[in-house]
Amino acid sequence: MKNFPAQYKILIDSSPHLSTHNYMCTNCDYSDQLNECKNAYICFNGYGLEDCMYTFDSRWNRDCADLSYTNKCELCYNCVDTEDSYNCDYLQDCEHCTDCANCYDCFGCTNCFGCAGLRKKSHNIFNTQYEQSEYKKEREKAQQLTPKEIAAHLAALRLGAPVVAMRIRRSENCFGDYIFDSKNAYYAFKCHELEDCMYMYNSRGMKDSVDIGMMHKSELIYDSIEATENYNCNFIYWCANCTDCEYIMYCFNCDYCFGCFNLKHKKYHILNEPYKPAEYKAKVEEIKKALQANNNYRNFLPDII
């Protein structure tokens, strides 16, 4: 097969494209790049959202708004890089917090306002401990401050709090930042539940994979982005439930497909054309040799994308 990249480009350019990329979602018409979400309005790069609005790169949240890089939260507003928190507002780099607001780098805290660097504390205002009976009255006073005054108090407290070099939780042998519940992950950022992976971004439930962005529940994947529940695939974009595929886009429930676009429930296809299994294997080897000769194989054909 002559000039596979050019033929693949023709296939992509001549095929219908998705206006939005939402998979298994309900009532998410004004959002994009979502998986398994319900009632999500103007949300982007999300997974498992329910009744949320204005979120970016956030997952498994319920009844939340204005979140960035925030996961597993409920009834939270305007939080960044926050995990597993409930009924909180204006948090950054916090985890396992409840009924907190305007806090930075707090872990396991309850009823805290304007605090920084606290661990398993309750009824604190600007890092000052109060009795439970006093807390409500003092918090009402603190909430009367202007946002600028609250930010100034918090900035002063942050100067006295230790700065964490890498935020890695419940993980073993990992290097990167914002890594949770993972093992043997190298150069991973904003990831959950990785095992034996490297060069990963914003992915969850991945095993034995390299060079991945925003993928979930997949294994043996290389140089791919925005896909879920795939196995032994390379160079794929926005695909789900595919096995032993390479250079595919917008494909779902496909096996042994190469250079395909917008297929569903297909096997042994090259450039969207069917082949017999033996012919498919021989043709794929021929294409790969041609790509390797031009130093194109092992790249996601950037001229096409």
N, C-alpha and C positions, 0 to 999 in steps of 0.2 A: 504493500500500500504506500503510494507516494505522498509525501508531504501531509502526514497526519495532522500536525497543528493547523494548517490552513483549512483542511476539511472539517476539523472540529470547530473552527471559528465560523465557518459557513453554517454549520448546523446550529450553533448557538445564536447567530445573528438572524437566522430565518425561523426561529421557533418562538412561540409565545413565552413571555417572562411574567413572573409574579409581580404584582404591584406591591404586595406586602407579604412578609414571610412569617406566617403564623401557623403552627402545627398543633393540632388537637386543642384548639382554643374555642371559647364561646364568648360572644359579645365583646370582641376585642378589635373592632373594625378600624379604630384610629390609632392602632399600635403597630409595631413592627418587630420582627425577630423574637417572637414569643413561642414558648413551648408549654402546653398543658396549663393554660391560664383561663381564667373566667372573670368577666366584668373588669377588664383592664383598659383604662382610658389614657391615651398618650403615654404609653409605657414602651420602653425599648430594651432589647437584650434581656428579657426576663424569662423565668422558668417557675412554674407553680404559683403564680400570683392569683389572688382572689380579692375582688372588690378593692382595687388599688388604682391610683392615678398619679401621673407625673413621676414615674420611676425610671431609673437608668441602671443597667447592669445589676439588677437586684433580683433575688430569688426567694421563693417559698414564704412570701409575705401575705398578710391578710389585713384588710381595712387600714391601709397605709397610704400616705401621699408624700410626694417630694422626697424620694429616697434616691441615694446613689451608693452603689456597691454595698448594699445592706441586705442581710439575709435572715430568714427565719424570725421575723418580727411581726407583731400584731398591735394595731392601734398606735402606730408611731408616725411622727411627722418631722420632715426636714432633718433626716439623719444621714450620716456618711460613714461608711466602713463600720457598721454596727451589726452585731450578731445576737440572735436569741434574746430579744428584749421585748418588753410589753408596756404599752401606754407611756411612751417616752417621746419627748420632743427635743430637737436641736442637740443630738448627740453626735460625737465623733470618736471613732476608735473605742467603742464601748462594747461590752459583752455581758449577757445575763443580767441586765438591769430592768427594774420595774419602777414605774411612777417617778422617773427622773427627767430632768430637763437641763439644758445648757451645760452638759458635762463633757469632759474629755478624758479618754483613757481610764475609764472606770470599769471595774469588773465585779459582778455579783452584788451590785448595790441596789438599795431600795430607798425611795423617798429622799433623793438627793437633788440639790439645785446648785448650779454654778460651781461644780467641783471638778478637780483634776487629779489623776493619779491615785484614786482611792481603790481599795480592795475590800470587798465584803463589808461595807459600811452601810448604815442607815441613818436617816434623819440628820443629814449634814447640809449646811448651806455655806457656800464658799469655803469648803473644807473645815468648817467649824461644827463640832458636834452639839446637838440640841436634844433635850428630853422630848419624848414623843408628844407630851402635852404642850410643849412650847413650839414645836416644829411648824404646825399649821399657821400660827400667827406670824412667825418670823418669815416663813416662805411668802406669805401674802405681802409682807413689806418688801422683800427682795424682788418680787414680781412687779412692784411699782417702779422699779428702776427702768430707765430707757434701755433699749437693746445695746446702744453704744456703751453705757455704763456697765451693763452685765458683761459685755465682751472685754472691757478693760479689766474688770475683776478677774475674769477667767484667764486672761493673758498673763496676768501677774502670777497666778497660781501655777500655770503651765511652766513658767520659768524655773520653778522650784521642784518640778516633778521629773523623775528620771525618764529619759527617752528610750524607748525600746528600739533596738536595731532591726530586728525582724519579728514580725508577729506570726508566730508558728504555735499552734495549739494542738495538743493531743496527737502529735506526729513524731515519727522516728526517721532519722537520717534524711532530713529535708533541708534544702537551701532555697531561699526566695523570700517572699513576703506574703502575708495574709494566706497562710496555708493551714487547713484544718483537717484533722482526722485522716492523715495521709502517711505513707511509708515509702521511702526511697524515691523522693521527688526532687529533681535538680533543676534549678532555675524555673521555679513555678511561682505564679503570682495570682492571688485571688482565686484559689482552688480549694475544693473539698474532695475528700475520699479518693485520692490518687494512690496508685501503687505501681512502682517501677516505671516512672515516667520522667521525661525531661523536656525543657523548653515548652512550658504549658502556660496558658493564660485563661482565667475565668472558666474553668471546666470542673466537672464533677463526675465521680464514679468512673474514672478512666484507668485502664490497666495497660501496661506495656506499650506505651504510645509516646511519640516524639513530634515536636513542632505542631502544637494543637492550639487553636483558639476557640473558645466558647462551644465546647462539645460536652456531651453527657452520655454516661452509661455505655461506653464503647471500649473495645479492646483491639490491640494490634493495629493501630491507626497511625499514619504518618502524613504530615504536611496537609492538614485538613482544617476546616473551619465551619462552624455553625451546623452541626449535625448531631444526631442522637441515635443511640442503640444500633451501632454498626460494628462489624467484625472483619478484621483483616482487609482493610481498605486503605488506599493511598490517593491523595489529591482529590478529595471530594468536598463539595460545598452544598449545604442545605439538602441533606439526604437523611433518610431514616430507614432502619431495619434492612440494611444492605450488607451483603457478604461477598468477599473476594472480588471487589470492584476497584477500578482505577479511573481517574479523570472523568468523574461523573458529577452532574449538577442536577438538582431538582428531581432526583430519583428516589423512589420509595418501594420497599419490599422487592428489591432486585438482587440477583445473584449472578456472578460472572458476567459483568458488563464492563466495557472499556470504551471510554470516549463517548459516553451517552448523555443525553439531555432530556429531562422531562419524561422519564419512563416510570411505569408503575407495574409491579408484578411481572417482571420480565427476567429471562435467563439467557445467557450466551448471546449477547448483542454487542456489536461494535458499530459505533456511529449510528446507533438506533436501528441497525439492520440485524436480523436474526442469523445465527450460524449454528451448525451442528457442533456438539462439544469438541470433537477432534479438530475440526476446522478452526474453531474459536481459539483453541490453545495455540495452534501453529501461527495463526494470523497475529495474535497478540505478541508472540515472541518476535515476529518479523517487525512489528511496529516498534517494540522496545529497542531492538538492535539499531533501528534507524534513528531513534531519539537519542540513544547513547552515543552514536557516531557524531551527532551534532551537539553533544553535551546538553541536551534538553531534558532527558529523563532524570528523574528525581527532583524536578521542579514543577510547580503548578502552572506552567506555561503562561507566564505573566503577560505576554503580548496579547493573549486571548482574553484574559480576565480584565 
